Amino acid sequence: GAQAYASEVEQMRLGACEARLMRLPDLEAKVDFVEAHMAKHAEEQANTARCVKEFAQRLPQIRADHCALEQQLTRQTEEQAQTSHSVKELTQRLPQLEKQLRRQLQQQLADLKAHCEDEAE
């Protein structure tokens, strides 16, 4: 009786061990998968950290470029405003300048005509 019971208990233990051993390849595959996933994740984190570091290093230059561009645009805007103002002033003065030039030209022609008539006499 007792030996049969001990043998049966031993058989049950052996069956439990065999069941655990049968699961071992699945567990090893899961561990391999998790390790590979973690390695890939660590590599992605390292790449992200590298990109963030590069961006942080470039940030001062990006800011400087932005400030320079902003100053250039401000200068160009001011220059355009000045040019526009000058064009507007010239446009307003053109009729007056044209009248002055006509008067001067007419006066010079009259003087020339008078001079020619004096010479002819």
C-alpha positions in Angstrom: 0.0 0.0 0.0 2.5 2.6 1.2 5.0 1.8 -1.6 2.2 1.9 -4.2 1.1 5.2 -2.9 4.7 6.5 -2.9 5.1 5.2 -6.4 1.9 6.9 -7.5 3.0 10.2 -5.8 6.4 9.9 -7.6 4.6 9.3 -10.9 2.5 12.4 -10.4 5.6 14.4 -9.6 7.3 13.1 -12.7 4.2 13.9 -14.8 4.2 17.5 -13.4 7.9 17.8 -14.2 7.3 16.5 -17.7 4.5 19.0 -18.2 6.7 21.8 -17.1 9.5 20.6 -19.3 7.1 20.5 -22.3 6.3 24.2 -21.7 10.0 25.1 -21.6 10.5 25.6 -25.4 7.4 27.9 -25.5 8.7 29.9 -22.5 12.2 30.1 -24.1 10.6 31.4 -27.4 8.6 34.0 -25.4 11.8 35.1 -23.6 13.7 35.4 -26.9 10.8 37.4 -28.4 10.7 39.7 -25.3 14.5 40.1 -25.4 14.5 40.9 -29.1 11.6 43.4 -28.6 13.4 45.1 -25.7 16.7 45.3 -27.7 14.8 46.9 -30.6 13.0 49.3 -28.3 16.3 50.2 -26.6 17.8 50.9 -30.1 14.8 53.0 -31.0 15.2 55.0 -27.8 18.9 55.4 -28.5 18.1 56.7 -32.0 15.5 59.1 -30.5 17.9 60.3 -27.9 20.6 60.9 -30.6 18.1 62.9 -32.8 17.0 65.0 -29.8 20.6 65.7 -28.9 21.5 66.7 -32.5 18.4 68.9 -32.7 19.4 70.5 -29.3 22.9 71.2 -30.7 21.4 72.7 -33.9 18.8 74.8 -32.0 21.1 77.8 -31.3 22.0 78.0 -35.0 18.4 77.6 -36.0 17.5 80.5 -33.7 20.3 82.6 -35.0 19.2 81.9 -38.6 15.7 82.8 -37.7 16.7 86.1 -36.1 18.9 87.0 -39.1 16.0 86.2 -41.5 13.6 88.2 -39.4 16.0 91.2 -39.4 16.5 90.9 -43.1 12.7 90.8 -43.7 12.3 93.8 -41.5 15.0 95.7 -43.5 13.4 94.7 -46.8 10.0 95.8 -45.5 11.4 99.2 -44.5 13.2 99.6 -47.8 10.0 98.7 -49.7 8.1 101.3 -47.7 10.8 103.9 -48.4 10.7 103.1 -52.1 7.0 103.2 -52.2 7.0 106.6 -50.5 9.7 107.9 -53.0 7.7 106.6 -56.0 4.5 108.3 -54.6 6.4 111.6 -54.1 7.8 111.4 -57.7 4.4 110.6 -59.1 3.0 113.7 -57.4 5.8 115.9 -58.5 6.0 114.7 -62.2 3.2 117.1 -63.5 4.9 120.1 -61.9 8.4 119.0 -63.2 6.9 118.6 -66.6 5.4 122.1 -66.5 8.8 123.6 -65.4 10.7 121.8 -68.1 8.2 123.0 -70.8 8.5 126.6 -69.5 12.3 126.3 -69.5 12.3 124.8 -73.0 9.9 127.4 -74.3 12.0 130.2 -72.7 15.2 128.7 -74.2 13.5 128.5 -77.7 12.3 132.1 -77.4 15.8 133.2 -76.4 17.3 131.3 -79.2 14.8 132.7 -81.7 15.4 136.2 -80.5 19.2 135.7 -80.7 18.8 134.3 -84.3 16.7 137.4 -85.2 19.3 139.7 -83.7 22.0 138.0 -85.7 19.9 138.2 -88.9 19.6 142.0 -88.5 
